[in-house]
Amino acid sequence: MTTFLTMSGTPSPDSCTEHVLFTQVVPRLADDGHEIRHLAARDLPADALLRGDAGHPRLSAAAELLAAADGVVIATPVYKASYSGLLKALLDVLPRRGFAGKAVLPLATGHMASHGVLLHQALRTVLRSMGATAIVPGCFLTERAARSLLVPQYAHAREQLDHRTDMLRRATAKLSLRQAADGRSVA
């Protein structure tokens, strides 16, 4: 069974970022029988995050969740044209190559459509530097679209999100097959 980890960098549990994550992405992944685990940076001890204390038991557990995942959805609100500082603090304490062997879907929400550039610059750069094997083209939604995905005028945004989620599933399956074949050829 494939395991997906959703990582949220939002400080608020009722943010539109988590709304999209839990009403759209998680159900689509779960429909296929995949195991879904969630890691909310806001639930981790702030003092350990800010000190970069990767040895803290809760941060070690977060690193283990990432290590056990086959695919990852990394979700963040956009603040001042950047991903959240909370997400940055989490990424800083995870293992340097923590995304190696994984497919990753970056997902962001923000006020202005122009903030979508974030996905193609800063966040993808960090994910690449942390070894992400396959980075699916990111999905950016304005806050209005994120809260209105069932409204007909936002059908395109919903279709884009569905397509990106499906791309993540396919990329994860492809990586799993490749890793299984590599394991057989070594044995």
N, C-alpha and C positions, 0 to 999 in steps of 0.2 A: 504494500500500500504506500502511496506517495504521501509525504507529510509536507504541508505548507505552513510557513510561519508568517503571520502578519505582524509587522512592527509599526507601531504608531508613535509619532513624535509630537503629538498634540498634548498640550497641558490640560485640555478640557474633555471629559468623557462624552459631552453632548455636542461636540464640534461637528461641522459638516464633513470633515475628513473621516471621522469615525462613522458618521451616518452612511457615507458611501461604502466604507469598508464593510460594515456589518449588514447593510440592507442589500448590497449589490454584489460585491466581490466574494465575500465568505459564502453566501448561499450558492453561488455558481460553482465554486470549488467543491463545496460539500455535496452538491448534487451528484457529483461523480464518485462519491464515496471516499474522497480523500480525507485524511486526518488534518484538521486545522488547529493550530496553536496560536495564541496571541501573546504578544509582548508589548505592553504599553510602557514607554519610558517614564511616564509620570508616576507609575507605581513602584519605581525603583528608588532606593534611598538617595536623595539629592546630595547629601554630603559625600557619599562614596562616588557618585557620578562626577561631582565637581572636583574632587581630589584625584580622579582618574584611578581609583582603587579597584583595579580589575580583579584583585584577590578577594574582595568582599564576597561573602557567600551568595548574596542575591545577584550580584553581577556575574559571578562564575556560573550561576544557574542560567542566566540570560545567554551567556556564551554557549552553554551546552544546548540550549534550545535552538540556537542558530546552527550549531554543528550538526544537530539531528535532522534539520530541515533539508528537503530536496529542492524546494522552491520558496521564494520569499516575496512578499508584497511589502514594500516599504512606503508608508503613508505619512505625509506631513502637510501641515498648513504652510502657506507662504507668508512670511513676515518680512516686511521691508526688502522684498525681492530676493529672499533667501529661505532655505529650509529652516526649520525651527532650531533654536539653540539647544533645546532639550534633545532633539534627535542627534545633533552634533555631539553633545556630551556622551550619548549612548554609543555612537559610532566610534568615538575616541577610546572607549574602554574595551571594545570588542577586539578579538584577535586580528592582527594585521592582515591576514589573508582569510578572514572569517567567511567571506562569500565565495571562496574557491569551490568549484564544482557545483555551483548553484545557478539557477535561473532566477532573475530578479525583475519584478515589475515595480518601477517607481510610480507613485500615485501622489498627486498634490492638488490642493484646493487653495484658492486665493481670490482676492477681490477683482483683479483685472486679468483679462486674457493674456496680456503681454508678460505676465509673470510665469507663464508656461515655459519660457525660455530656460528657467531654472532647471527643469528636468534634463535639458540637453547640455547643460553646462556643469554647474557645480555638483549636483547630486550624482550624475552619471560619472563624473570624474572621480568622486570619492569611491563610488561602487567599483569602478575599474581598478583603482589603487588598492582596494581590499580584495581583489582577485575574482570578482564576479565573472563567471564563465560565460553567461549569456544574459545580456541586459535587454529586456523587451522594450520597445519604444514606449516611453512613459505616457501617462494619461494625466492631463491637467484639466480640472473642471473649475469654473468660477463657482463661488459659493452659491449663487442663485441657481445655477444648473445642478449643483450637487444636491440641493434640497428639493429640486423639482424634476428629477429624472423620469417620473411617470407622466409628466405633462407633455402633450404632443409636440410642443415647440422645442423641447429638449430631447427629442427622439435621437437626433444625431449624436448627442453627448452620451446617451445610454448605449447606443450601438458601438461607439468608439470604446467605451469601457468594457462592453461585452467582448469585443474583438481583442482588446489588449489582454483581458483575462484568459481568453482562449489561447492567445499566443503564449502566455506564461505556462499554461497546461501543456501545450505541445513542446515548448522548449525544455520543460522539466522532464517530460517523458523521453525526449530525444537524448538528453544528458544521462538519464538513468539507463537507457539501453546502451549507450556508449560506454558508461562505466561498468556495466555488467559484462560487455564484450571484452573490455580491457582486463577485467578480473579473470575471465576465462582464459584469455590468451597468456596471462602470466602464470596461471596454475599448471 
